[in-house]
Amino acid sequence: MPEAVRTGTPTQLWQGLLAQAQAQVRARLPESQESYLVFTLVRHCRDGLLPGRTMALELLDGLSQAGVVRGERLRDVGDRCLLLAGLFPGQAARRQVDPGYFLALGRSAYGELGQVRGEPLAGLYAELSNAFAGLVRVLAGIRGGVAVASVPAIVRH
């Protein structure tokens, strides 16, 4: 296993894991998407509530907000759905929802943000919405391609 996956800052560890996962699934993410995934993994790695969140309600809550709060809530829904779909695929079955549940909600959240005029990251969010399934595939590569002992705690839940 590459040394970069075993030592370094959380950012370096996630970068190493993503690089290894991309190689395993034979995909190469654009730099903007890879950077966003690293940011998302670092930001949510201590979210112990992640598996128990009700994403549809959080999406509805985000859609009912305005301004900055709306953007933050929708971003969080997109991020969490991305992590749940890629790192915790069994959550859909446990919740007795379609396997595409998290994909649809996450795409929708990012898609909404991608259409906001004046949103500085609108282009990135639209890109994330369109690439959602590919991002999930790379995250799934983290689960399948690395020994459990070397994976940060969020992946082992």
Stockholm file with secondary structure:
# STOCKHOLM 1.0

chainA/1-157         MPEAVRTGTPTQLWQGLLAQAQAQVRARLPESQESYLVFTLVRHCRDGLLPGRTMALELLDGLSQAGVVRGERLRDVGDRCLLLAGLFPGQAARRQVDPGYFLALGRSAYGELGQVRGEPLAGLYAELSNAFAGLVRVLAGIRGGVAVASVPAIVRH
#=GR chainA/1-157 SS CCHHHHSSCHHHHHHHHHHHHHHHHTCCCCHHHHHHHHHHHHHHTTCTTGGGCCHHHHHHHHHHCCHHHHHHHHHHHHHHHHHHHHHCTHHHHHTTCCTTHHHHHHHHHHHHHHTCTTCTTHHHHHHHHHTHHHHHHHHHHHHHHSCGGGSCHHHHC
#=GC SS_cons         CCHHHHSSCHHHHHHHHHHHHHHHHTCCCCHHHHHHHHHHHHHHTTCTTGGGCCHHHHHHHHHHCCHHHHHHHHHHHHHHHHHHHHHCTHHHHHTTCCTTHHHHHHHHHHHHHHTCTTCTTHHHHHHHHHTHHHHHHHHHHHHHHSCGGGSCHHHHC
//
